[in-house]
Amino acid sequence: MISKRIQELADMVPETERVIDVGCDHALLDVYLTSKLKKTKFLATDISNNAINNAINTIKNNHLESKIDTLVTDGLNNIDLNKNDFIVISGMGTNTIIDIISPKIKQITNILIQSNRDLELLRKFMFENGYKIKEEKVIFDELYYVFIYFTKGKYKYCDIDLWLGPIIKKSNNKDYFEFLVKKYKKILPGIPDNDLKKKNIINRIKNLIILLKKCRAII
């Protein structure tokens, strides 16, 4: 039985030549995707030997050695990328993710990211490096998770796109709006009242509340 997080992540991965799962842990995503993407090969990577050993056991238990390869490596190091590769990075902070993809940024066409923090920084980095967002999703599975599918393409963004997400800001998904309001309210107590950053965040929260009312969601 896979988690809702992995299920939702898997739903955003398209049929392609190869999926590279960076930080695969037990390779549960890869194993699940083999039943959905029949023509796709998988490469499950992790910096941890223990994680890869766990992944190998999962793969062997499901008799999927011919479909899923494994590799101990730091991020995308030692991997020859091609334009048809689809990369998945889930469960890391934005700074770590940027460190992983920066050296290979010109070789990446499609990438699905679930970052634990600093989504504004992630969106800004990707937009400035020639990517647009194809799909965004927020779910609640004990915690809130945001999934963003980036693909090559120019996008003229504004500040609100960085904070709210250019696609999911138009959504009426209740989990999404509750996530945003909780996130921005949580930041406020540690910032002085006269701080410009706090004023900007307060204005954004006001905008969020307007959006919430329009979508008839509950704060």
N, C-alpha and C positions, 0 to 999 in steps of 0.2 A: 504494500500500500504506500504510494508516494504522497508527499505533502502537497497541499494546495499551491505552495510556492513553486515547487518543481513542475507541477501540472501546468500552471499558468506560464511559466518560463518556456516549457516545451511547446505550448500552443503558438508561441511567437516565432519558432524556428521553422524556416521553410525547407522544402526539398532542395538539396544542392549536392555538389560533388563531395564536399567534406565539411564536417562540423568539428571545430577545435574548441574543446571545453577546457578553459584555463582555470586552474584551481579546482580540479574535478572532485576532490575528496574521494567519496566511495563510487564515483561514476554512475550514480543513480539516474542522473539526467540522460546520459548516453545510453544506458540500458533501456530506459523507457522509450527514447526516441527511435531505437532500432525497429520497434514494432509499428511506428508511424511513418518513418522515412525509409522506405525499402531500398532505394537506390543510393543512399548516402553512406559514406564511410565516416568513421569517427576517430578522433585523436584526443584522448583524455590525458591532460598534463597537470602536474603539480610540482611545486618546489620541494615537497616533503616526500622522502622515501616511504615513510609509513603510510601516507595517503595513497601513494601509487600501489603499494602492496595491498591495501584495502580495496582499491579499484580493481586490481587484477583478480582478487578473490571473487568480487561481485561479478566480474565479466565471466570468469570460469564457471561459477555457479549457474550462470544463465546460458552457458555454451555459446558465447558470442565472441570468441577469440578471433574469428575471421572478419568480424565487423568493426571491432574497437581495438585500436592500438593504444599503447600507453607510453608516456615519456616523462622522466624526471628532469625538469628544467625550470629555470626562473622565468616566468612569464612566457613570452614568445621567443625567447632565445633558442637557437639551434633548430628553428623551424623554418623551412622554406615555404613562404606563403604564395598562393596564386589568387587571381582575382575572383575565383569562384568559391573560395573558402568562406565559411560563415563562422565567425568567432563569437563565443559566449564567455563573458566574465561576470561572475555572480558572487556576492557576499563579501566584497572588499570595499575599502574606502576609496574615494575619488582620487586622492593623491597617489595611492598605490596603483590604481588602474591607469592613470596618466603615465606613470613611470613605466608601466608594462608596455603600453601601446605606442608611446612616443617614438622609440627607435624604428618602429615598423609602420608608422602612420601613413606613409605614401603607398604602402602595399596592401592596406586594408580597404576592402570595398564595403562589406556589411559586418556589423558588430552589434550584438545584443548585450546590454550592460544592466546589471542590477547593483547599484552602489548603495552602501549603507549611510552615506552622508555627503554633504556638499554637492548637491545636484546642480546648483547654479553654476559652480565652477566647472563641473563636467560638461554641461550644455555649452558653456562659453568656449571651452577648449575645443570641443568637437565642431562647433559652428565656425570657429576661426581657422580650423584646419580643413575646411571644405566638405563638411558633412551637413546633412539635414536629417530631421527626424521622420521616419516612416510610420512608426507606431509607438505609443506610450500607454502604459497601463499601471494602475495602482490597485493592490489588493490588501486585505487584512487577513493574516494568518498568524494569530497571536501577536504579531508585530505588523507594522505597515511596510510594504515592499513596493518599490517603484521600478518598473522595467522600461528601458528605453532602447528602441531599435533604431540605430543610426545607419544611414547609407550615404554613399558619395553623392554630393550635389550641393549647389550653392543655396544659401538661405539668408535672407536679410532679416536679422532678428532685432527685436527691441528688448529693453531691460525686463519687461514683464514676462517675456518668453523664457528668460533665464530662470526666473523665480517660479513661474506657474507651469511652464511647459506649453509649447505652441499648439499641441494637439489635445492633451487632456484638459487644458483650461476650458475647452469648449464642451467638456463632458458633463453629464448630470449624474455621474457615479458618486454615490454617497460616501464610499470609502475614501475617494480622492479628496473631497472637500473637508472631511473630518481630519484627514492626514495633514492638509495644508494649515488649517486653523490650529491644530494641536502643535504643529511644528513651529509656527511663527509666534504663538503665545508663549511657548517654552523658552524662546530666546530672550524675551524681553526683560525678565527680572534682573539679569546680570549687567544690563546696560544703563548708564546714567540717564536720567530723564531729559537732560538737555543735549544728549548725544544725537548728532544728525542721523546716525545709523538707526537709532531707535525710532526717530520720527519717520524715517523712510519705511521701516518695518510696520509701524502703526498704520501708515497710509495703505500699505499693502494688505494688512489685515482687514481694514475697512473695505477695500475692494473685494476681498474674499467673502466678506459677509454679504455684500451686495450680490455676488455670484451665488452664494448659498441660498439667499432668499429667492433669487430668480429660479433656481432649480428645485426649490421647495425641500431642500435638505435640512437636516437638524444639526445645530451646532452642539 
